[in-house]
Amino acid sequence: MVSSSWFRRHQKIVYSVMIFAMFVWGISYSAMELIPQKPIGKIQGRKITQNEFADMLGRWQRLFFPQEQQSVVSLVWKQLMLVEEAGRMGIVVTEQEAEEGFLRLGFQMFGEAANVDRNTLVQYLCNNFRLNQEQIVRTLREALLVEKLDSFMRSSVKMTSEEIWQRYSMENEQAKIKAIALKARDFVDSVNVTEDEIRAFYEKHKNEEDNRDSGKPGYKLPDRVKIECVVANLEDFAKLAVVSEDEIKKYYEENKDAQYKIAVPEPAPAAKTAGADDKKPASDEKATPSYKPLAEVKEDIQTTLRRQKATEKVSEVIGKMDEEVYEALDKTERPSFKDLANKYKLVYEIPKSKVTGSEYLTEKDFLDVLPGAEHPAQAAFSREVYEPSTPIAFVAGKVVFQVIDKKPSEAAPLEEVRNVVVNDLKMEKGLLKAKEIAEKITGSTKAMTLDDTINLLKTEAGGKQFPVSETDYFARPMKIFNKESRYIEALKEDCPNVAKKAFDLKAGQFGVAQEMSGEKACYIVNLLERKPADKTAFERDKDNVTKRYLAEKQEAIMSEWQVGIGRNAEIYTRFQ
């Protein structure tokens, strides 16, 4: 099977990891101390030895992160920083707190009815996580120390009634505007770019990653891989699948109640007349169910059965091919994917990016190349050249691929991205021109109406006309955990800067807001009305609001605090 093939292919690596694990975790801590070790980092100026960190890493990984896919090093390093910080602050876990913590963990694992004592819990953890009692107790006490530190820090975060109302007021105040969008593309035809400007713009952004969502150009290509695939398409196998009349009839009979039963509406109850007996009317008798006739649903059943058979056949064929791939690797041979595709009558292809047309794919490209697959990019970028993948299911069927080349992140040559650079530069200059016109118009000292603004804009923009949009009431964007957004339906855009500008204005005033994300545009904003938050609604929901705001404030402060701790710690790059 595939799993055995994988083991045969990677047995040297597996055995090496096993031996390393036995060496690292099998030698006692005291014995390892006899071996001189270089520090792997420092926290608050204190050097952390490899022995110390390896000990904590092994214990925490086994007990708390056994299934963690990402690097556990960073997770455990964070816990070590917090343990050190707790010690610096003089926070300790008392015996009573430890006892209560162990009992709480026992309740969480087994339920309160189990009545698990500390010794039973520790022994259970020893048996299941391959740690001794001293390691279990030390690890749990460290976890309780981090928990106590977290609780102490959060409890110090408070909010006054005035602070809560201010936050609620800001969050629930609403504005209504009229807006004129001067889009960058409306001015692109009126701007010129020189060769020197093109080269300067390219040099400025060539080592920046492209981030179109935020409006930031960049011409640094990410890591890319070139793969060759053998694909078993469901549709191809479905066309070849043969479905008999007996199979269709069997499927119909087995599924007719669930899929083909015709719902019969219940008759309205008849009015009861005086003196009428209480005999059950004939209409109340259980009616014989009716079904869609087989002839009507036969084609759908046939399609379903063909797809079922195709799914089974795809798994069978791709499994055989996968087995052959690894058998070749076991013999230190490089299998030919093209020959295997021909042998099993499957599709061979080197997929191309739908965005660039290149055979070298980025992580984003895999969403298009293998839609519906689970972590396809990870499966590709984690492999060495000519290391085949396991069979991967995606919407079209199943695929086995191997990486045939890799390219590291680098700046794209100017000639390859010249058209993109020119377009980006023109859009930037077009947006700048839009902003200059908008600021010139709104900067007038003369009291202006919206009609005045529209007429002046038409003159400044060479006769161009721009649509005016009127919004419904909307709230201001709120920055929580570094996220800020406000989608304005009338503008069909996410416009946080437009929304913020509205709340900077008084009714009747004009302002200018520039949006870089989505379609680049400069907006002339005219505030129609601001509606304050409802004090009555606030008092009604004050308790829930307070809990939410306090939790958000705690989270924000804790995050900032942990970043501050991290500034006083360093783990050397080679260990990350």
C-alpha atoms as one frame of an Amber mdcrd trajectory, in Angstrom:
protein
   0.000   0.000   0.000   0.952   3.676  -0.261   1.859   3.908   3.428   4.305
   0.994   3.196   5.828   2.484   0.070   6.293   5.770   1.819   8.002   4.032
   4.736  10.318   2.161   2.401  11.127   5.398   0.631  11.813   7.333   3.848
  12.980   4.602   6.225  16.493   6.042   6.549  15.023   9.397   7.582  12.533
   7.753   9.944  15.244   5.689  11.653  17.487   8.749  11.947  14.685  10.738
  13.597  13.957   7.853  15.969  17.602   7.565  16.976  17.819  11.339  17.436
  14.684  11.333  19.563  16.009   8.552  21.765  19.258  10.440  22.159  17.703
  13.797  22.986  14.884  12.641  25.236  16.328   9.374  26.497  19.448  10.746
  28.202  18.730  12.150  31.619  18.957  15.870  32.145  21.800  15.467  34.628
  23.809  13.355  32.180  23.363  15.901  29.403  24.690  18.622  31.689  28.100
  16.974  31.491  28.241  17.841  27.772  29.267  21.456  27.122  26.508  23.241
  25.238  26.435  26.603  23.509  23.535  28.896  24.434  20.665  28.871  21.933
  19.299  32.228  22.973  18.736  34.639  25.819  15.779  35.982  27.805  16.081
  39.173  29.886  19.848  38.901  29.422  19.988  35.323  30.790  21.538  32.791
  28.424  19.370  29.751  27.680  21.347  26.556  27.133  20.499  23.919  24.592
  19.971  21.411  27.416  17.496  23.638  29.216  15.460  24.392  26.131  15.595
  20.829  24.797  14.220  19.587  28.115  11.273  22.011  28.080  10.684  21.501
  24.345  10.428  17.726  24.765   8.075  17.922  27.734   5.733  20.578  26.301
   5.635  19.061  22.854   4.609  15.677  24.191   2.079  16.959  26.689   0.522
  19.996  24.974   1.453  19.980  21.261   1.535  16.308  20.139  -0.461  17.030
  16.946   0.908  20.489  16.207   1.900  20.785  12.536   3.753  24.088  12.652
   7.108  24.525  14.349   6.753  23.779  18.033  10.012  25.602  18.757   8.422
  29.052  18.581   5.434  27.940  20.678   7.598  26.529  23.468  10.019  29.447
  23.291   7.057  31.760  23.956   6.083  29.689  27.005   9.646  29.818  28.305
   9.636  33.614  27.967   6.416  33.763  30.000   7.797  31.422  32.675  10.865
  33.658  32.951   8.684  36.790  33.133   6.561  35.249  35.904   9.719  34.508
  37.876  10.978  38.059  37.338   7.672  39.425  38.666   7.816  37.149  41.715
   4.759  35.103  40.744   4.745  31.531  42.068   2.340  28.602  42.100   1.546
  27.448  45.633   1.003  23.810  46.524  -2.707  24.464  46.992  -2.924  26.139
  43.571  -1.047  23.233  42.022  -3.401  20.737  43.670  -6.469  22.666  42.465
  -4.980  22.956  38.973  -4.329  19.225  38.742  -7.866  18.434  39.900  -9.280
  20.899  37.354  -7.325  19.174  34.598  -8.625  15.808  35.793 -12.209  17.078
  35.648 -11.633  18.387  32.134 -10.240  15.043  30.971 -12.503  12.589  32.769
 -15.495  14.566  34.056 -16.321  15.529  37.607 -18.020  12.203  38.248 -14.719
  10.354  37.790 -13.284  11.791  41.036  -9.670  11.529  39.780  -7.016  12.427
  42.351  -3.635  13.981  41.640  -1.631  10.749  41.724  -4.022   8.960  39.369
  -3.920  11.876  36.928  -0.131  12.076  36.960   0.209   8.318  36.449  -2.255
   8.406  33.554  -0.284  11.204  31.886   2.980   9.306  32.429   1.578   6.228
  30.739   0.143   8.099  27.749   2.745  10.776  27.073   6.003   8.919  27.746
   7.123  11.236  30.513   8.082  10.438  34.108   6.293  11.842  37.162   8.847
  14.589  37.776   8.543  15.766  34.155   4.737  15.728  34.279   4.560  17.691
  37.537   7.170  20.231  36.385   5.408  20.782  33.055   1.983  21.208  34.641
   3.364  23.629  37.224   4.934  25.668  34.408   1.583  25.730  32.594  -0.175
  26.846  35.789   2.461  29.551  36.259   1.822  30.888  32.744  -1.919  30.729
  33.396  -1.536  32.643  36.679   0.624  35.272  34.981  -1.969  35.689  32.234
  -4.797  35.971  34.776  -2.838  38.521  36.827  -2.130  40.701  33.799  -5.703
  40.541  32.507  -7.168  41.366  35.922  -5.113  44.577  35.973  -6.923  45.831
  32.848  -9.933  47.985  33.761 -12.494  50.152  31.953 -14.383  53.106  33.420
 -18.049  53.762  32.671 -17.061  56.854  30.707 -14.559  54.845  28.651 -17.210
  52.225  27.863 -19.736  54.867  26.757 -17.140  56.621  24.584 -16.283  53.364
  22.874 -19.971  52.504  22.404 -20.720  55.995  21.114 -17.926  55.823  18.578
 -18.958  52.355  17.485 -22.651  53.170  17.085 -22.628  56.740  15.807 -23.715
  56.800  12.161 -23.158  59.043   9.185 -24.795  59.587   5.810 -22.910  61.083
   2.868 -22.876  61.902  -0.792 -19.643  60.990  -2.527 -18.034  61.571  -5.900
 -15.447  58.974  -6.919 -12.517  60.213  -9.000 -11.017  56.900 -10.034  -7.391
  56.649 -11.032  -8.292  54.877 -14.267 -10.376  57.903 -15.285  -7.126  59.907
 -15.576  -4.735  57.289 -16.939  -5.171  58.451 -20.554  -4.191  61.990 -19.623
  -0.842  61.123 -18.017   2.488  60.336 -19.678   5.423  58.312 -18.375   9.054
  58.482 -19.439  11.600  55.667 -19.593  13.467  57.189 -16.639  10.244  57.247
 -14.596   9.548  53.610 -15.487  13.013  52.479 -14.394  12.895  54.554 -11.216
   9.461  53.164 -10.298  10.663  49.619 -10.972  13.817  50.088  -8.861  11.724
  51.476  -6.001   9.402  48.448  -5.886  11.410  45.578  -7.393  12.337  44.071
  -4.008   8.848  44.454  -2.559   6.274  41.674  -2.709   3.174  42.396  -4.742
   0.214  43.239  -2.520  -2.586  44.349  -4.817  -5.182  43.998  -2.072  -3.639
  46.943  -0.246  -2.767  48.804  -3.419   0.987  48.364  -3.035   2.872  47.354
  -6.204   5.789  44.990  -5.997   7.830  42.998  -8.480   9.591  40.539  -6.226
   8.638  37.054  -7.303   7.910  34.613  -4.470   9.303  31.096  -4.239   8.048
  29.071  -7.201   7.974  25.434  -8.188   7.505  23.639 -11.456   5.618  20.372
 -11.202   4.581  17.568 -13.488   1.313  15.798 -12.799  -0.465  12.614 -13.587
  -4.185  13.209 -13.223  -7.025  10.731 -12.993 -10.080  12.729 -14.046 -13.427
  11.629 -12.651 -15.273  12.740 -15.778 -13.048  10.615 -18.028 -13.712   7.501
 -15.980 -17.404   8.321 -15.621 -17.760   8.290 -19.429 -16.299   4.770 -19.524
 -18.345   3.408 -16.627 -21.052   0.882 -17.536 -24.234   0.832 -15.465 -26.709
  -2.051 -15.890 -30.502  -1.872 -15.732 -30.450  -4.039 -12.609 -28.113  -1.592
 -10.851 -30.403   1.305 -11.726 -33.468  -0.523 -10.416 -31.665  -1.536  -7.240
 -30.556   2.045  -6.556 -34.093   3.291  -7.186 -35.648   0.834  -4.744 -33.066
   1.474  -2.038 -33.362   5.256  -2.269 -36.913   5.952  -3.412 -38.214   6.850
   0.044 -35.383   9.297   0.668 -35.052  10.805  -2.815 -38.088  10.128  -4.986
 -41.115  10.242  -2.684 -43.755  12.760  -3.759 -44.938  14.957  -0.925 -48.734
  15.078  -0.648 -50.201  18.191   1.015 -52.437  17.443   4.005 -56.139  18.200
   3.412 -57.716  20.991   5.397 -59.698  19.703   8.388 -63.446  19.473   7.726
 -65.786  21.542   9.872 -67.511  19.510  12.579 -71.326  19.733  12.479 -73.626
  19.354  15.413 -74.566  15.779  16.082 -71.856  14.430  13.889 -70.299  11.281
  15.215 -66.618  11.073  16.058 -65.824   8.505  13.457 -62.420   9.044  11.801
 -62.999  10.465   8.299 -61.797   8.450   5.382 -59.425  11.260   4.458 -57.579
  10.718   7.741 -56.600   7.197   6.802 -52.942   6.754   5.960 -52.530   7.371
   2.247 -50.456   5.118   0.033 -47.177   6.906  -0.717 -46.472   7.820  -4.305
 -43.093   8.102  -6.006 -41.568   9.644  -9.079 -41.590   6.938 -11.775 -38.296
   5.205 -12.502 -38.346   6.395 -16.112 -38.360  10.012 -14.934 -35.279   9.680
 -12.699 -33.418   6.962 -14.594 -30.927   9.320 -16.219 -30.041  10.981 -12.904
 -29.530   7.590 -11.267 -27.321   6.490 -14.138 -25.181   9.638 -13.739 -24.883
   9.079  -9.983 -23.840   5.437 -10.377 -21.347   6.275 -13.095 -19.737   8.855
 -10.840 -19.607   6.378  -7.955 -17.898   3.806 -10.143 -15.584   6.469 -11.532
 -14.549   7.495  -8.009 -13.695   3.907  -7.117 -11.800   3.378 -10.385  -9.851
   6.621  -9.968  -8.674   5.553  -6.504  -7.752   2.094  -7.796  -5.781   3.281
 -10.835  -3.989   6.170  -9.159  -3.141   3.868  -6.253  -1.513   1.331  -8.607
   0.449   4.070 -10.312   1.535   5.514  -6.963   2.739   2.082  -5.886   4.792
   1.777  -9.036   6.337   5.220  -8.440   7.640   4.246  -5.026   8.769   0.819
  -6.160  10.957   2.583  -8.704  12.302   4.920  -6.021  13.106   1.964  -3.792
  15.313   0.765  -6.642  16.886   4.259  -6.818  15.275   4.750 -10.213  13.554
   7.921 -11.324  10.087   7.070 -12.630   8.884   8.706 -15.825   5.555  10.382
 -15.091   4.869  10.718 -18.815   5.329   6.959 -19.362   3.181   6.154 -16.320
   0.417   8.392 -17.627   0.466   6.558 -20.953   0.560   3.163 -19.264  -2.474
   3.833 -17.063  -4.291   5.987 -19.673  -4.184   9.039 -17.453  -3.524  12.719
 -18.173   0.039  14.039 -18.067   0.520  17.765 -17.723   2.818  20.499 -16.522
   0.293  23.031 -15.188   0.633  26.744 -15.827  -0.344  29.726 -13.736  -3.706
  31.148 -14.762  -2.437  34.613 -13.817   0.979  34.736 -15.521   0.902  31.736
 -17.855   4.205  30.576 -16.368   4.990  26.928 -15.610   6.545  28.112 -12.346
   3.790  28.230  -9.759   3.432  30.340  -6.630   1.496  29.248  -3.552  -1.527
  31.241  -4.764  -1.423  29.482  -8.149  -2.137  26.133  -6.499  -5.619  27.308
  -5.556  -6.406  27.374  -9.288  -4.274  24.424 -10.366  -5.649  21.980  -7.767
  -8.968  23.444  -6.542 -10.463  21.681  -3.557  -7.219  19.944  -2.601  -6.108
  20.021   1.030  -2.942  22.150   1.406  -1.659  21.524  -2.166   0.940  24.312
  -2.013   2.353  22.921   1.229   2.601  19.499  -0.372   4.610  20.990  -3.243
   6.887  23.479  -1.495   7.820  21.024   1.274   9.220  18.533  -1.262  12.634
  18.236  -2.783  13.119  18.159  -6.542  11.917  14.835  -7.985  10.257  13.839
  -4.726   6.756  12.611  -5.641   3.621  13.446  -3.727   1.127  10.988  -2.356
  -2.216  10.802  -4.239  -4.101  14.050  -3.641  -7.857  14.392  -4.089  -9.240
  17.551  -5.684 -12.479  18.538  -7.391 -11.595  16.942 -10.747 -10.347  13.620
  -9.363  -6.961  12.584  -8.009  -3.417  13.598  -8.851   0.139  12.532  -8.160
   2.798  15.125  -8.882   6.478  15.700  -8.408   8.504  18.886  -8.270  10.864
  19.064 -11.259  12.383  22.474 -10.552  12.417  25.244  -7.945  13.117  28.950
  -8.165  13.835  31.081  -5.112  12.285  34.452  -4.409  13.844  37.177  -6.582
  13.085  40.445  -8.346  11.410  39.887 -11.696  13.447  41.287 -14.616  12.112
  44.635 -15.791  11.497  43.418 -19.328   9.272  40.618 -18.045   7.078  42.960
 -16.010   7.419  46.145 -18.053   3.728  46.305 -18.992   2.718  45.819 -15.355
   5.169  48.489 -14.202   3.930  50.982 -16.796   0.309  50.347 -15.821   1.076
  50.671 -12.095   2.965  53.916 -12.690   0.147  55.376 -14.790  -2.383  54.424
 -12.128  -0.263  56.110  -9.479   0.030  59.296 -11.526  -3.686  59.126 -12.402
  -4.563  58.883  -8.702  -2.256  61.782  -7.910  -3.995  63.917 -10.536  -7.416
  62.951  -9.156  -6.273  63.956  -5.661  -4.923  67.320  -6.868  -8.244  68.161
  -8.543 -10.305  67.041  -5.525  -8.199  69.021  -3.052  -8.272  72.115  -5.292
 -12.059  72.032  -5.432 -12.679  71.319  -1.739  -9.960  73.754  -0.660 -11.942
  76.733  -1.897 -12.772  79.264   0.804 -16.108  79.922  -0.847 -19.147  78.248
   0.675 -20.102  75.564  -1.837 -23.078  73.415  -2.593 -22.895  69.962  -4.134
 -23.999  71.395  -7.474 -21.177  73.952  -7.300 -18.729  71.120  -6.658 -19.994
  69.054  -9.568 -19.764  71.984 -11.992 -16.272  72.936 -10.842 -15.146  69.322
 -11.074 -16.408  69.095 -14.642 -14.349  72.165 -15.538 -11.157  70.959 -13.823
 -11.429  67.455 -15.314 -11.756  68.606 -18.908 -15.487  68.052 -19.252 -15.570
  64.603 -17.668 -18.603  63.790 -15.600 -18.462  61.742 -12.402 -21.445  59.975
 -10.808 -22.657  61.073  -7.387 -23.515  58.318  -4.883 -25.650  58.755  -1.794
 -25.160  56.240   1.001 -27.375  54.871   3.700 -26.321  55.387   7.316 -23.069
  53.621   8.188 -20.841  53.360  11.261 -17.221  54.411  11.482 -14.497  51.789
  11.000 -13.237  50.391  14.301  -9.643  49.268  14.622  -9.614  46.043  16.575
  -6.611  43.721  16.434  -5.146  45.737  13.571  -8.191  45.252  11.347 -10.125
  48.181   9.988 -12.845  48.096   7.390 -16.106  49.626   6.231 -17.860  48.377
   3.138 -20.114  51.075   1.727 -22.785  49.519  -0.453 -23.529  52.667  -2.475
 -19.864  52.893  -3.483 -19.493  49.130  -4.014 -16.150  49.313  -2.261 -14.463
  48.736   1.056 -13.774  52.394   1.942 -12.397  52.845   5.476 -10.820  56.208
   4.674 -14.067  57.560   3.209 -15.912  56.396   6.308 -13.340  57.988   8.649
 -13.431  61.254   6.728 -17.232  61.415   7.115 -16.848  61.490  10.898 -14.274
  64.283  10.673 -16.798  66.573   8.995 -19.744  68.654  10.115 -23.048  68.477
   8.256 -22.733  70.228   4.878 -18.928  70.178   4.827 -16.745  68.663   2.080
 -13.588  66.589   2.456 -11.239  64.392   0.452 -10.441  60.724   1.111  -8.129
  58.460  -0.848  -8.567  54.685  -1.114  -5.656  52.486  -2.203  -7.189  49.040
  -1.745  -9.614  47.704  -4.340 -10.001  50.189  -7.174  -7.748  53.158  -6.496
  -9.813  56.327  -6.222  -9.979  59.745  -4.609 -13.381  60.636  -3.137 -14.978
  64.014  -2.603 -17.064  63.447   0.532 -20.061  65.596   1.466 -21.500  64.896
   4.920 -25.296  65.003   4.934 -26.010  63.987   8.526 -24.451  62.401  11.628
 -26.691  60.398  13.945 -25.433  59.900  17.544 -25.515  56.605  19.410 -28.694
  55.697  21.269 -28.121  56.175  25.016 -31.226  54.117  25.894 -29.994  51.158
  23.817 -26.611  51.453  25.516 -28.094  51.256  29.029 -30.190  48.258  28.004
 -27.179  46.303  26.747 -24.509  47.804  29.001 -23.491  44.557  30.749 -22.883
  42.628  27.525 -21.140  45.583  25.928 -18.848  45.971  28.938 -17.814  42.312
  28.865 -17.019  42.483  25.145 -15.079  45.737  25.314 -13.118  44.587  28.350
 -12.193  41.294  26.674 -11.045  43.151  23.549  -9.003  45.640  25.596  -7.426
  42.805  27.578  -6.517  40.962  24.401  -5.000  44.051  22.803  -2.946  44.917
  25.903  -1.834  41.299  26.401  -0.723  41.096  22.795   1.255  44.344  23.105
   2.717  43.170  26.431   3.905  39.880  24.966   5.509  41.718  22.067   7.371
  43.816  24.645   8.622  40.681  26.398   9.783  39.343  23.055  11.949  42.430
  22.516  13.989  41.374  25.542  14.470  37.843  24.234  16.358  36.348  21.327
  16.472  32.841  19.951  19.322  32.332  17.542  18.208  31.907  13.931  19.685
  28.473  13.407  17.362  27.034  16.057  14.122  28.563  14.717
